[in-house]
Structures are given as structure tokens and as C-alpha cells.
């Protein structure tokens, strides 16, 4: 179990992203924020949703 650097909740690093928002959040964690593996799926989904709405550079 790891602690999310955004919200502080414990999460299992083996969880697999299943929705597009989480996949977008994982992409951003890897390519933009460089915090891959340290953010939970909920925070990745929130980050991904916001990016899909407002970060038009990543369409």
C-alpha cells in the first residue's frame, strides 16, 4: 500500500485504470507531473477529467 501524494489516502499500486479519465490522469502523471505510481486512481481520474475539459493541448 502507498499513500497518495495528492489526497493522502492509502491505495494499492496494483490497481488497473479502467476508465478514460484515469488513463488520461495516468498519462499526465507520467508525462507532465512526473508523479507516476504516487497518485491514487480517484485523484488520477479527477486530474484526467479536468485535463480533458480544460487542457486543449492534450486532445
N, C-alpha and C positions, 0 to 999 in steps of 0.2 A: 504494500500500500504506500502511496505517495501523498503528499499534501499539495493541493493546487496552489500555485503562486498568485492566482487572482482572487479566489474566494476563501481559501484556507481549508476547504473540505478535504477529507480523505477520499482517494479514488484508486481503483485498480488500474494499473498501467496497461493491462492486457485487454481492456475493453476495446471493442472494434467499432469505428464510426459507421453508422447505418443510414444517416440522413444527409442530404446535401449540405445543410448548414454546418454540420460537424466536419464534413470533408473540407469545406471552404475554410473553416476555422483552423483545421489541421494544416492546410496549405499555408495559411498566414503565419501560423506558429513556426513552420519550417522555413519559409522564405523571407518573411518580413520581421517578425518579432523575435526569432531565434530562441523560442522557449518550448520547443517540441518535447513532449514527454513530461512536462511540468504543469500542464493545464488540464483540468477535468473536462469530460465531454459536455457538460452543461455550459461551462464557460466558453468552450470551443464553439458550441452551437450559437451562443449569443454573439460571439465575435464574428462568426460566419454570417449570421443573419444581417447584422449591421453592415458588414462589408458588402454583401450582395445588394443591400438597399442604397448605400451611400458611396462606396468606393468604386466608381465607374471605371477606373483604370484596370480593374481585375475582371471585367465581364468576359 
